[in-house]
Amino acid sequence: MPSLTPQRSGARAAVAPTPCALCGGSGYRLVHDMGWRRILRCAGCRLIRAEPLPSLAEKAEIETQGYTDETAFPEVRDFFANCHRNFVEDPVIREMRRHLGRLESATGGPGSLLDIGAGTGILMHLARERGWRARGIDICSLTAEKAAREFGVEIVVAPIEEHRFGESFDAITMLDVLEHVVDPLATLRRAYDLLRPGGAIAIAVPNQRCLLTSLVGLYARLHGPRANELLFRLYVPPHLHYFTPPTLRRMVELAKFRILEFRQGAVYLGRYRMPLAMRVPLELVLAAGAAVGMNARLAVLAVKD
């Protein structure tokens, strides 16, 4: 990544070469300067994103690194440790099942499903168990290979914007995907085109307006010790866009979806290895955030009329 000159947080950043994915604006405010990348907030719509944005080839490399590098993203490695054929039923798995249940309620029952950002294939496996005809697409070939080994599912390795499926779908899932893509509105519009009329989509992303993110941001602005290490945990390289409830709602509606449910949810820390001295404060902050409406997750259920 190119080196970027540190700037004072909150100062107007230089005009970014890529317009805002939500409003098309080019004016930004600096949220954090991490040296190798900056985190910017659009001055018009307040969508937050990373700068610079990677090319498609760079993006594929970053996503692959998250699964292969032993030191790059330990959280990713811990999270996916339970995504195999002998998986343990935990809150993450149960939440996937709930997403599928909501899709079934919205569409009238299992039908054809496309999992965008299918990753390890575990959601496709859960969907097939419920009677869905599941297909998947991802840009990471290593996870597609693992999905075939563990669950016998086939994942197309290609950008969603470029692949032609030759069919429309009753439902689409995009769980922890929208924050990864270079142009999230274009991806949502592509998903809209792939749905049949009356079809439904389930979306889940991290909530930028959660209490933990707010506290870490304040700590970084006060130049606390090891602040950049904490920022790296929040703004990991695969994540390019960061959504609040207003920006996510606006983007989904701009893609022509009609929102049925918009809710917040908790993050499950049980999959992550961390010392008790770190886990307890995190659990307390996350619980406090849930109590004041600043939870760590956002989820949307929407339909194509």
C-alpha positions as CSV (number, residue, x, y, z in Angstrom):
1,M,0.0,0.0,0.0
2,P,1.3,3.5,-0.7
3,S,2.4,5.6,2.2
4,L,0.1,8.5,3.0
5,T,1.1,11.6,4.9
6,P,-0.7,11.7,8.3
7,Q,-3.3,14.4,8.7
8,R,-5.3,15.7,11.6
9,S,-8.5,13.6,12.1
10,G,-11.5,15.5,11.0
11,A,-9.6,17.8,8.6
12,R,-10.9,18.0,5.0
13,A,-9.1,15.3,3.1
14,A,-7.8,15.7,-0.4
15,V,-10.4,15.0,-3.1
16,A,-10.5,11.2,-3.5
17,P,-10.0,9.9,-7.1
18,T,-13.1,7.6,-6.7
19,P,-16.5,9.3,-6.2
20,C,-18.6,8.2,-3.2
21,A,-20.4,5.0,-3.9
22,L,-23.6,6.3,-2.3
23,C,-24.0,9.9,-3.5
24,G,-21.3,10.4,-6.1
25,G,-19.7,13.2,-4.1
26,S,-16.0,13.9,-4.1
27,G,-15.6,15.8,-0.9
28,Y,-14.4,13.9,2.2
29,R,-13.5,14.4,5.8
30,L,-10.6,12.4,7.3
31,V,-11.7,10.0,10.0
32,H,-8.4,8.2,10.6
33,D,-5.0,8.3,8.9
34,M,-3.4,4.9,9.4
35,G,-0.3,5.6,7.2
36,W,-0.9,2.8,4.7
37,R,-4.5,3.8,4.2
38,R,-6.9,6.5,5.2
39,I,-10.5,6.2,6.4
40,L,-12.7,8.9,4.9
41,R,-16.2,10.1,5.5
42,C,-18.2,11.5,2.6
43,A,-19.0,15.2,3.2
44,G,-22.3,14.8,1.5
45,C,-24.0,11.5,2.6
46,R,-21.5,10.5,5.4
47,L,-20.7,7.1,4.0
48,I,-17.3,6.0,5.3
49,R,-14.8,4.2,3.2
50,A,-11.1,3.3,2.8
51,E,-8.7,5.2,0.6
52,P,-7.1,4.0,-1.7
53,L,-9.5,1.5,-3.1
54,P,-7.9,-1.6,-4.6
55,S,-8.1,-2.8,-8.1
56,L,-10.1,-6.1,-8.7
57,A,-6.8,-8.1,-8.9
58,E,-5.6,-6.5,-5.7
59,K,-8.9,-7.2,-4.0
60,A,-8.8,-10.9,-4.9
61,E,-5.2,-11.0,-3.4
62,I,-6.3,-9.3,-0.2
63,E,-9.2,-11.7,0.3
64,T,-7.0,-14.7,-0.4
65,Q,-4.4,-13.4,2.1
66,G,-7.1,-13.3,4.8
67,Y,-7.3,-17.1,4.6
68,T,-3.7,-18.1,4.0
69,D,-1.5,-15.7,6.0
70,E,-0.9,-16.9,9.5
71,T,-0.2,-13.5,10.8
72,A,-2.4,-11.2,8.7
73,F,-6.0,-11.6,10.1
74,P,-6.1,-13.9,13.1
75,E,-9.8,-12.9,13.6
76,V,-10.6,-14.3,10.2
77,R,-8.8,-17.5,10.9
78,D,-10.6,-17.9,14.2
79,F,-14.0,-17.1,12.8
80,F,-13.8,-19.6,10.0
81,A,-12.4,-22.4,12.2
82,N,-16.0,-23.6,12.7
83,C,-16.9,-23.6,9.0
84,H,-16.5,-27.3,8.2
85,R,-18.6,-30.4,7.9
86,N,-18.4,-31.2,11.6
87,F,-19.3,-27.6,12.7
88,V,-20.6,-26.9,16.2
89,E,-24.0,-25.2,16.5
90,D,-23.1,-21.8,17.8
91,P,-24.7,-18.3,17.7
92,V,-23.2,-17.6,14.2
93,I,-24.7,-20.7,12.8
94,R,-28.0,-20.0,14.4
95,E,-28.1,-16.5,13.0
96,M,-27.5,-18.0,9.5
97,R,-30.5,-20.2,10.1
98,R,-32.6,-17.2,11.1
99,H,-31.6,-15.4,8.0
100,L,-32.8,-18.3,5.9
101,G,-36.0,-18.5,8.0
102,R,-36.8,-14.9,7.3
103,L,-36.2,-15.4,3.6
104,E,-38.6,-18.3,3.6
105,S,-41.3,-16.1,5.4
106,A,-40.8,-13.4,2.8
107,T,-40.8,-15.6,-0.3
108,G,-43.3,-18.3,0.8
109,G,-40.7,-21.1,1.3
110,P,-37.5,-22.5,0.0
111,G,-36.7,-22.0,-3.7
112,S,-33.6,-21.0,-5.6
113,L,-31.0,-19.1,-3.6
114,L,-27.8,-17.3,-4.6
115,D,-25.2,-16.7,-1.9
116,I,-23.0,-13.8,-2.9
117,G,-19.7,-13.9,-1.1
118,A,-20.3,-17.6,-0.4
119,G,-16.9,-18.1,1.3
120,T,-16.6,-21.5,2.9
121,G,-20.0,-22.6,1.6
122,I,-21.5,-23.3,5.0
123,L,-24.6,-21.1,4.4
124,M,-25.2,-22.9,1.1
125,H,-25.0,-26.2,3.1
126,L,-27.5,-24.9,5.7
127,A,-29.8,-23.7,2.9
128,R,-29.8,-27.1,1.1
129,E,-30.7,-28.8,4.4
130,R,-33.8,-26.7,4.5
131,G,-34.8,-27.4,0.9
132,W,-33.2,-24.5,-1.0
133,R,-31.5,-25.0,-4.4
134,A,-28.4,-23.0,-3.5
135,R,-25.8,-21.6,-5.7
136,G,-22.8,-19.5,-4.7
137,I,-20.3,-17.0,-6.0
138,D,-17.0,-15.6,-4.6
139,I,-13.8,-14.1,-5.8
140,C,-11.6,-16.3,-3.6
141,S,-10.7,-19.7,-5.2
142,L,-9.3,-21.2,-2.0
143,T,-12.5,-20.9,-0.1
144,A,-14.4,-22.3,-3.1
145,E,-12.1,-25.3,-3.1
146,K,-12.7,-25.8,0.7
147,A,-16.5,-25.5,0.2
148,A,-16.4,-28.3,-2.4
149,R,-14.4,-30.5,-0.1
150,E,-16.4,-29.9,3.1
151,F,-19.9,-29.5,1.8
152,G,-19.9,-30.7,-1.8
153,V,-21.2,-27.4,-3.0
154,E,-20.0,-25.6,-6.2
155,I,-19.0,-21.9,-5.9
156,V,-18.4,-19.9,-9.0
157,V,-15.1,-18.0,-8.7
158,A,-15.8,-14.6,-10.5
159,P,-16.9,-11.1,-9.7
160,I,-20.6,-10.9,-9.3
161,E,-20.8,-7.9,-11.7
162,E,-19.3,-10.0,-14.5
163,H,-20.7,-13.5,-14.2
164,R,-23.9,-14.5,-16.1
165,F,-26.0,-17.1,-14.3
166,G,-28.7,-17.7,-16.9
167,E,-31.5,-17.6,-14.3
168,S,-33.1,-15.4,-11.7
169,F,-33.4,-16.3,-8.0
170,D,-36.1,-16.4,-5.4
171,A,-33.6,-15.2,-2.7
172,I,-30.1,-13.8,-2.3
173,T,-27.9,-13.7,0.7
174,M,-25.1,-11.1,1.2
175,L,-23.9,-11.8,4.8
176,D,-20.7,-9.8,5.7
177,V,-20.1,-9.0,2.0
178,L,-21.2,-5.4,1.3
179,E,-18.4,-4.0,3.4
180,H,-15.9,-5.9,1.2
181,V,-16.8,-4.6,-2.2
182,V,-15.4,-1.6,-4.2
183,D,-18.8,-0.4,-5.3
184,P,-21.5,-1.6,-2.9
185,L,-24.3,0.2,-4.7
186,A,-23.4,-1.4,-8.0
187,T,-23.3,-4.8,-6.3
188,L,-26.7,-4.3,-4.7
189,R,-28.2,-3.2,-8.1
190,R,-26.7,-6.4,-9.6
191,A,-28.4,-8.4,-6.9
192,Y,-31.7,-6.6,-7.6
193,D,-31.4,-7.6,-11.3
194,L,-30.7,-11.2,-10.4
195,L,-33.9,-11.5,-8.2
196,R,-37.2,-12.5,-9.6
197,P,-40.1,-10.1,-8.8
198,G,-41.2,-10.8,-5.3
199,G,-37.8,-12.2,-4.4
200,A,-36.0,-11.3,-1.2
201,I,-32.5,-10.4,-0.1
202,A,-30.8,-10.8,3.3
203,I,-27.9,-8.4,4.1
204,A,-25.7,-8.2,7.1
205,V,-22.8,-5.8,7.8
206,P,-20.8,-4.5,10.8
207,N,-22.4,-1.3,12.3
208,Q,-20.0,1.6,12.1
209,R,-22.1,3.4,14.7
210,C,-21.5,0.8,17.4
211,L,-20.2,1.8,20.8
212,L,-17.0,-0.1,20.5
213,T,-16.1,1.6,17.2
214,S,-16.9,5.0,18.7
215,L,-14.8,4.4,21.8
216,V,-11.8,3.2,19.8
217,G,-12.2,6.1,17.4
218,L,-12.1,8.5,20.4
219,Y,-9.1,6.8,21.8
220,A,-7.2,7.1,18.5
221,R,-8.1,10.8,18.2
222,L,-6.6,11.3,21.6
223,H,-3.4,9.5,20.4
224,G,-3.6,6.8,23.0
225,P,-0.8,4.2,23.2
226,R,-1.0,1.5,20.5
227,A,-4.0,3.2,18.9
228,N,-3.0,2.2,15.4
229,E,-3.1,-1.5,16.4
230,L,-6.7,-1.1,17.6
231,L,-7.6,0.8,14.4
232,F,-6.1,-2.1,12.3
233,R,-8.5,-4.5,14.1
234,L,-11.4,-2.3,13.3
235,Y,-10.4,-1.3,9.7
236,V,-9.0,-4.6,8.4
237,P,-7.7,-4.6,4.8
238,P,-10.6,-6.6,3.3
239,H,-13.1,-4.0,4.5
240,L,-13.6,-1.1,2.2
241,H,-16.9,0.5,3.2
242,Y,-18.4,1.1,6.7
243,F,-22.1,1.5,7.2
244,T,-24.3,3.3,9.7
245,P,-28.1,2.7,9.8
246,P,-28.8,5.7,7.7
247,T,-26.2,5.0,5.0
248,L,-27.1,1.3,4.7
249,R,-30.9,2.1,4.5
250,R,-30.4,4.7,1.9
251,M,-28.1,2.4,-0.2
252,V,-30.6,-0.5,-0.1
253,E,-33.4,1.8,-1.1
254,L,-31.4,3.4,-3.9
255,A,-31.0,-0.1,-5.3
256,K,-34.8,-0.2,-5.6
257,F,-35.4,-2.7,-2.8
258,R,-38.3,-2.3,-0.4
259,I,-37.2,-2.9,3.2
260,L,-39.2,-5.3,5.3
261,E,-36.9,-5.5,8.3
262,F,-34.1,-3.3,9.5
263,R,-32.5,-4.4,12.8
264,Q,-29.4,-4.4,14.9
265,G,-27.7,-7.4,16.4
266,A,-24.8,-8.6,18.5
267,V,-21.4,-9.9,17.5
268,Y,-20.4,-13.3,18.9
269,L,-17.0,-13.3,20.5
270,G,-16.9,-17.0,21.4
271,R,-15.1,-18.0,18.2
272,Y,-12.2,-15.6,18.8
273,R,-9.2,-16.6,20.9
274,M,-8.3,-13.8,23.3
275,P,-7.1,-13.4,26.9
276,L,-9.8,-13.0,29.5
277,A,-8.4,-9.5,30.3
278,M,-9.4,-8.5,26.8
279,R,-12.6,-10.5,26.4
280,V,-14.4,-9.2,29.6
281,P,-14.0,-5.5,28.7
282,L,-15.1,-6.2,25.1
283,E,-18.1,-8.1,26.3
284,L,-19.0,-5.2,28.6
285,V,-18.7,-2.6,26.0
286,L,-20.7,-4.6,23.5
287,A,-23.4,-5.2,26.0
288,A,-23.5,-1.5,26.9
289,G,-23.8,-0.7,23.2
290,A,-26.7,-3.1,22.8
291,A,-28.4,-1.4,25.7
292,V,-28.2,2.1,24.2
293,G,-29.0,1.1,20.6
294,M,-25.4,1.1,19.4
295,N,-25.1,-2.6,18.6
296,A,-22.3,-4.1,16.6
297,R,-24.3,-5.6,13.6
298,L,-26.8,-4.4,11.1
299,A,-29.2,-6.7,9.2
300,V,-31.7,-6.0,6.4
301,L,-34.4,-8.1,4.9
302,A,-35.8,-6.5,1.7
303,V,-37.8,-7.5,-1.4
304,K,-38.0,-6.7,-5.1
305,D,-41.5,-5.6,-5.9
